[in-house]
Structures are given as structure tokens and as C-alpha cells.
């Protein structure tokens, strides 16, 4: 059965991957609702924008009247809520925007979704879902291998791990997660939540670690690494994540939370060295790219380790990632090399290569 799916933030990095997957690999109709901030770009959707099953609405999720108009006009069966401010460094410099978009925006969307849902006939109302997409950063951080006895089993984030956010960004996402759950309990709005590990892949705005390192390396600029670079993240290829999100939206159980991870724990410095090694192979120059690595002062409140236990989504919905980190990172580097036109258009003067992107 074909659904109409409203994707908020569909011009962003993860959102555009979801939209491309829905149009290219399913028969569902997609409405992309995006404010088009600096990190949202319709160039990421040129391959699907001509589809009869795709529509775009430039709308801020904080604008209740416009959200109401879109819901009443398109009558979606599912809302996939990805619209968010997501850059940790930016949240430290200016948290207000994160509170507005991630907390107030989610509240506004929930209220308009509830009002819309209450107007639906029973069959359509019974099938409606509000899927909220979040981050593993809401859980805080985990013990680092350097902090425990050798051979000690290290814990992973599960769906029942208590929340302990460390940054304004993660606190704003934790707030939005809890709003979504409370709208289910209080108003019976049928909601689901997913929390994912660090995404990477094509169409990633060049302020985050992996695209920033790739483009700085190619430009001959320093490759800044926070602290010792020993922070550990679980890396998830964005197209694997998109598959998981659509699966949860279609088949997930109302009221449940699903953690989505890539099974790829890597120290940040390992990630940087891997990118340098791939570039040495596919685009060699006189010196090694690793010679551009520089260590900079760590950022405030930097979490040391994230790692996801994704056994629930595998057990209940049958999802596992297709990409290893080694295969996914090579695909990512080669994509940036082959799509210079995209990232130059996206940068459009807003990218400052000397600033370290979020490595959270």
C-alpha cells in the first residue's frame, strides 16, 4: 500500500537520503518540508525532484499556520520528523536557535499533527504514525577503553539507557524526544522514536568531521583534531540509516524506541588517518595527507565515547547495516572527489575551513 509521507528536514543530510530512498526504492509519495537553512540544500535532491511522487514545501516547523496548511493540503499518513539544528559547536556558541528549532519546533509540529490526526476518519487515523528521529547524544557518553581495565566488557547505549545530555544540542534533542513520548501518553498521538549514531556519507554539509577533513585535505589546509583525537564514535553510513528509518516508519511498533548504529566504533584520529590513507591512494600528492593533521584544544563538555546496541531493530524488524566503515568511508571519499560541483555550490562562501566541524 502506498503512503503519503511528510519528511521534515528533507533537504538536509539525513533527510535527503530518506527522500531519495523513498522515491528511488519504494512506491510511496513524499512531501519534503524544509526551511532551507544553511545546511539544507535542494541540490541534494536533483535526482528525484522531477518525480510525480515528490513535492517540496519551504516551511519552518515553528510556523504553526504553515504546518497546518501543509498537513491539511497533503493529508500525510506518516510524518518523519528530521528537521533540527544538529551541529554541537554551533549549539555551544549560540544555544537559542537550537531551543527554538529542536524544542519549540517539535512542540509546534506535534500540536499541529495532533489537531490534524483528530480530524481523520477511523481507518486513516488508525494507520497514522509520527516518527521522531533523534540522536545517541541524548544518552551522554560511555566509559572509554582508556578508563577501564584491559579486557573489561564495555557497555553500549540501549533503548533504556537514562538520558544525560552534555551539550545544548543534545539537551535540546533530549527535550524533543520527551515531548514526543508525552504526546503519546497524554494525547494518544501514535509516535515512535529512533536514536542513531554518527552518520556519514554523500551530501554531508562540510562542517562535520568527515567531509571537513576530506575537503581540507584536498585544499592543503590543516586537518584539526580535538584534544588527542581519542574520542570514540559509532559510525553509520547514511544510506543504511535511511533504510532503517523508513523501515521503522512503516513497520515499527507505536510507542517503541529503536536505536540505530553502524557497529563501527572508531577513534576520531583513526577516522582522520583512514581518510588520509584513502586520499594517498586515489589522489596522491608529493607529501602524505596525514602531515596536515594538527591537534587543537578540545571543546567544552566533549563526550568521549558513543556506541549503540542495535540488536532490537535487528531482532524485531530485521535491519542490519550493509556498509562496513571501510567500504562506506571509501565510497564517501570517492563521492566528494567526483562531486566537486555539489560541495562548491553548497559551500557558497559559508564554509570556513579553518574551523573544526563537530566530531560528536
TORROVO-28531 format. One record per residue (C-alpha): residue number from 1; residue in three letters; x, y, z. Coordinates in steps of 0.5 Angstrom, whole numbers, plus 500, padded with zeros to 3 digits. Example, Ala and Ser with C-alpha at 12.3 -4.5 7.8 and 13.67 -1.06 7.14 Angstrom:
2
1,ALA,525,491,516
2,SER,527,498,514
This chain:
360
1,UNK,500,500,500
2,UNK,503,507,498
3,UNK,503,512,504
4,UNK,504,520,503
5,UNK,510,521,508
6,UNK,512,528,510
7,UNK,519,529,512
8,UNK,521,535,516
9,UNK,528,537,514
10,UNK,528,533,508
11,UNK,534,538,504
12,UNK,539,536,510
13,UNK,544,531,510
14,UNK,540,525,513
15,UNK,533,528,511
16,UNK,535,528,503
17,UNK,538,521,504
18,UNK,531,519,507
19,UNK,527,522,501
20,UNK,532,519,496
21,UNK,531,512,498
22,UNK,523,513,499
23,UNK,523,516,492
24,UNK,528,511,488
25,UNK,527,505,492
26,UNK,519,505,494
27,UNK,513,507,492
28,UNK,511,512,497
29,UNK,509,519,496
30,UNK,514,524,499
31,UNK,513,531,502
32,UNK,519,535,504
33,UNK,518,540,509
34,UNK,524,544,510
35,UNK,526,551,512
36,UNK,533,551,508
37,UNK,537,554,513
38,UNK,545,554,511
39,UNK,545,546,512
40,UNK,539,545,508
41,UNK,540,544,500
42,UNK,536,542,495
43,UNK,542,540,490
44,UNK,542,534,494
45,UNK,535,532,491
46,UNK,536,534,484
47,UNK,536,526,482
48,UNK,529,526,485
49,UNK,526,533,484
50,UNK,522,531,478
51,UNK,519,525,481
52,UNK,511,526,481
53,UNK,511,523,488
54,UNK,515,528,490
55,UNK,513,535,493
56,UNK,517,541,496
57,UNK,515,546,501
58,UNK,519,551,504
59,UNK,516,552,511
60,UNK,519,553,518
61,UNK,517,548,523
62,UNK,516,553,528
63,UNK,511,557,524
64,UNK,504,553,526
65,UNK,500,556,521
66,UNK,504,554,515
67,UNK,505,547,518
68,UNK,497,546,519
69,UNK,497,548,512
70,UNK,501,543,509
71,UNK,498,538,513
72,UNK,491,539,511
73,UNK,493,540,504
74,UNK,497,534,503
75,UNK,494,529,508
76,UNK,500,525,510
77,UNK,500,518,513
78,UNK,506,519,516
79,UNK,511,524,519
80,UNK,518,523,519
81,UNK,521,529,523
82,UNK,528,530,522
83,UNK,528,538,522
84,UNK,533,540,527
85,UNK,539,544,529
86,UNK,545,539,529
87,UNK,552,542,530
88,UNK,555,541,537
89,UNK,560,547,536
90,UNK,554,552,534
91,UNK,550,550,540
92,UNK,556,552,544
93,UNK,557,559,541
94,UNK,549,560,541
95,UNK,544,555,544
96,UNK,538,560,543
97,UNK,537,557,536
98,UNK,537,550,538
99,UNK,532,551,543
100,UNK,528,555,538
101,UNK,528,549,533
102,UNK,529,543,536
103,UNK,524,544,542
104,UNK,519,549,540
105,UNK,519,547,533
106,UNK,518,540,535
107,UNK,512,542,540
108,UNK,509,546,534
109,UNK,510,540,530
110,UNK,507,536,535
111,UNK,501,540,536
112,UNK,499,541,529
113,UNK,500,534,528
114,UNK,495,532,534
115,UNK,490,537,531
116,UNK,491,534,524
117,UNK,490,527,527
118,UNK,484,528,531
119,UNK,480,530,524
120,UNK,482,524,521
121,UNK,477,518,519
122,UNK,478,512,523
123,UNK,482,508,518
124,UNK,487,513,516
125,UNK,487,515,524
126,UNK,489,508,526
127,UNK,494,508,521
128,UNK,498,515,522
129,UNK,505,515,525
130,UNK,509,521,528
131,UNK,516,518,527
132,UNK,521,523,531
133,UNK,529,522,529
134,UNK,534,523,534
135,UNK,541,522,536
136,UNK,545,518,541
137,UNK,548,524,544
138,UNK,542,525,549
139,UNK,545,519,553
140,UNK,551,523,555
141,UNK,558,519,554
142,UNK,560,512,556
143,UNK,567,509,559
144,UNK,573,510,555
145,UNK,577,504,554
146,UNK,583,508,557
147,UNK,579,509,563
148,UNK,578,501,565
149,UNK,582,495,566
150,UNK,584,492,560
151,UNK,579,486,557
152,UNK,573,489,561
153,UNK,567,489,557
154,UNK,565,496,555
155,UNK,557,498,556
156,UNK,553,500,550
157,UNK,547,505,549
158,UNK,541,501,549
159,UNK,534,504,549
160,UNK,533,504,556
161,UNK,540,508,558
162,UNK,538,514,562
163,UNK,539,521,559
164,UNK,545,525,561
165,UNK,546,530,555
166,UNK,552,534,555
167,UNK,551,540,550
168,UNK,546,545,549
169,UNK,545,541,542
170,UNK,544,534,546
171,UNK,540,537,551
172,UNK,535,540,546
173,UNK,534,534,543
174,UNK,533,530,549
175,UNK,528,535,551
176,UNK,524,534,544
177,UNK,525,526,545
178,UNK,521,527,551
179,UNK,516,532,548
180,UNK,514,526,543
181,UNK,513,521,548
182,UNK,509,525,553
183,UNK,504,527,547
184,UNK,503,519,546
185,UNK,502,518,553
186,UNK,498,524,555
187,UNK,494,525,548
188,UNK,495,518,545
189,UNK,498,521,539
190,UNK,502,515,536
191,UNK,509,516,536
192,UNK,516,513,535
193,UNK,523,515,537
194,UNK,529,513,534
195,UNK,536,515,536
196,UNK,542,514,532
197,UNK,550,514,532
198,UNK,554,519,528
199,UNK,552,519,520
200,UNK,557,520,515
201,UNK,557,519,507
202,UNK,555,523,501
203,UNK,552,530,501
204,UNK,554,532,508
205,UNK,555,539,510
206,UNK,562,541,510
207,UNK,562,543,518
208,UNK,562,536,521
209,UNK,569,532,522
210,UNK,569,527,516
211,UNK,567,532,510
212,UNK,571,537,513
213,UNK,577,533,513
214,UNK,576,531,506
215,UNK,576,538,504
216,UNK,581,541,508
217,UNK,586,535,506
218,UNK,584,537,498
219,UNK,585,544,500
220,UNK,592,543,503
221,UNK,589,546,510
222,UNK,590,544,517
223,UNK,586,538,519
224,UNK,584,540,526
225,UNK,583,534,531
226,UNK,580,536,538
227,UNK,585,534,544
228,UNK,588,527,543
229,UNK,583,525,538
230,UNK,582,519,542
231,UNK,574,521,542
232,UNK,570,514,540
233,UNK,564,514,536
234,UNK,560,509,532
235,UNK,560,511,525
236,UNK,553,509,521
237,UNK,553,510,513
238,UNK,547,515,512
239,UNK,544,511,507
240,UNK,544,505,512
241,UNK,541,510,516
242,UNK,536,512,511
243,UNK,533,505,510
244,UNK,533,504,518
245,UNK,529,510,519
246,UNK,524,508,513
247,UNK,523,501,516
248,UNK,521,504,523
249,UNK,516,509,520
250,UNK,513,503,516
251,UNK,513,497,521
252,UNK,516,500,528
253,UNK,511,499,534
254,UNK,508,505,536
255,UNK,511,507,543
256,UNK,517,504,542
257,UNK,524,507,541
258,UNK,529,504,536
259,UNK,537,505,537
260,UNK,540,505,530
261,UNK,548,504,530
262,UNK,553,502,525
263,UNK,557,497,529
264,UNK,563,501,527
265,UNK,567,504,534
266,UNK,573,509,531
267,UNK,577,514,535
268,UNK,577,520,531
269,UNK,584,520,530
270,UNK,583,513,527
271,UNK,578,516,522
272,UNK,582,522,520
273,UNK,588,517,519
274,UNK,584,513,514
275,UNK,581,519,510
276,UNK,589,521,509
277,UNK,590,514,507
278,UNK,585,513,502
279,UNK,587,520,499
280,UNK,594,518,499
281,UNK,592,512,495
282,UNK,586,515,490
283,UNK,589,522,489
284,UNK,596,522,491
285,UNK,601,528,492
286,UNK,608,530,494
287,UNK,607,529,501
288,UNK,603,525,505
289,UNK,596,528,507
290,UNK,597,526,515
291,UNK,602,531,515
292,UNK,597,536,515
293,UNK,594,534,522
294,UNK,594,539,527
295,UNK,592,538,535
296,UNK,587,544,537
297,UNK,584,545,544
298,UNK,579,540,546
299,UNK,572,543,546
300,UNK,568,544,553
301,UNK,564,538,555
302,UNK,566,534,550
303,UNK,564,527,550
304,UNK,569,521,550
305,UNK,565,515,547
306,UNK,559,513,544
307,UNK,557,506,542
308,UNK,550,504,540
309,UNK,547,497,542
310,UNK,543,496,535
311,UNK,540,489,537
312,UNK,533,491,538
313,UNK,532,494,531
314,UNK,535,487,528
315,UNK,531,483,532
316,UNK,525,486,531
317,UNK,525,489,524
318,UNK,531,485,521
319,UNK,535,491,520
320,UNK,543,491,519
321,UNK,548,496,516
322,UNK,550,494,509
323,UNK,556,498,510
324,UNK,563,497,514
325,UNK,566,503,516
326,UNK,572,501,511
327,UNK,567,501,505
328,UNK,563,507,507
329,UNK,569,511,508
330,UNK,572,510,501
331,UNK,565,511,498
332,UNK,565,517,502
333,UNK,572,520,500
334,UNK,571,518,492
335,UNK,564,521,492
336,UNK,567,528,495
337,UNK,572,527,489
338,UNK,567,526,484
339,UNK,562,531,486
340,UNK,566,538,487
341,UNK,560,542,484
342,UNK,556,540,489
343,UNK,560,542,495
344,UNK,563,548,492
345,UNK,555,550,491
346,UNK,553,548,498
347,UNK,559,552,501
348,UNK,558,558,497
349,UNK,562,562,502
350,UNK,559,560,508
351,UNK,565,555,510
352,UNK,571,557,514
353,UNK,576,551,513
354,UNK,580,553,519
355,UNK,574,552,524
356,UNK,574,545,526
357,UNK,567,541,525
358,UNK,563,537,530
359,UNK,567,531,532
360,UNK,561,529,536
